[in-house]
Amino acid sequence: MHSHPRGHLVYAASGVLSVHTETGTSIVPTNRIAWTPAGFTHYHRAHSNTDMRIEFLPATLARLVPGHPAVFLVSPLAREILLTLTGPDNNTPAAPGRAARTRLRRVLVDELHRAPEQPLQIPEPRDDRLQAIARILHENPGDTTPLAVLGRRIGASPRTLSRLFHNELGMTFYEWRTQLRIHRALILLAEGHDTTHIAHACGWSNPSGFIAAFTTILGTTPGRYRTAT
């Protein structure tokens, strides 16, 4: 992990990104944008054929954005500004001039002010028992083993594990597992897999259950999401 002296925005023009910090992983699909302030330890990971865009903000504008890492819902205008600021034409005469880039960044920050924070986060557990469960499910997000059975494998009661998930991660085991599954589903979508394959690979018994969970969390169906990217 590393920190950067300037705050920056990270966006996936296509595919899906993840931003890793000491506290966990934030998922950044194409309808989200991630902000990391200066000095926060982190690293980015682009999955599959992801087109990752990074835009640094000057300190005068960075002060207008939250002082903590955040993930925002990206508006159509913010998307177009980011694509313009980070596009391939930036090394050609057609690139926006310095004054135009300054104006675009100001509008972008205005858009972020209006955008709701909508994190898709997989918190990183600290407790050894939760870390053991996390390793099992990171290796196979489609594992449908109930918490009680997982607990027996690692020598912890379901009540203890449920309390740890709530107190340490702020969510239930099933909420945490669903976030993990959606993350893997986004990667599989970016790789071009169909809905039925993704549903079974990520632990849903049928595609309709996967579509419902995906739509609840992402605000759009897998099909519309794929078309938009």
C-alpha angles and dihedrals in degrees: 000000000000140000127226127216091226129057114241145187121228122200136175109221084188134359123018136293133199126207114205123203133163090270099051147288126306116204115219114192122174094278093057135064125204125218121199116184121219116282099023114130111236148123133215128225124195113205125213114327095347120161101215119197124191125192121184119212123215115242092254091061096034089064088063093058123072116286091229132065108275141175118216134192104252118231121216089250093050089049093053092047091051092048090050095048094047101031129123092255092070091094094051134076087258091068118113112263123244094266092047091050090052091052092047092052090051091053090046091055089048088054091051090052089058096041119095118236105249109174122187097199136173104197116218112239120225100190113094092229093053090045089056091054091045091055091052094051097039087058092048116013088178092066106122096189109142119245092248091058092045087050092055090053092056099032102253132118120242089239091056092046093047090052091049093050090050098043100038104031102024095232142075123267090252093050090050092048091049091054089051091049093048089052091054091044091055090053092049090048089053088052090055102251119153125248096255093053092047093048093055095039090054098046105263115133093218139012094250091062090050093047092050093050093044092050093048093053102033099033092232137065121262089249095053091043091053091048092050092055 
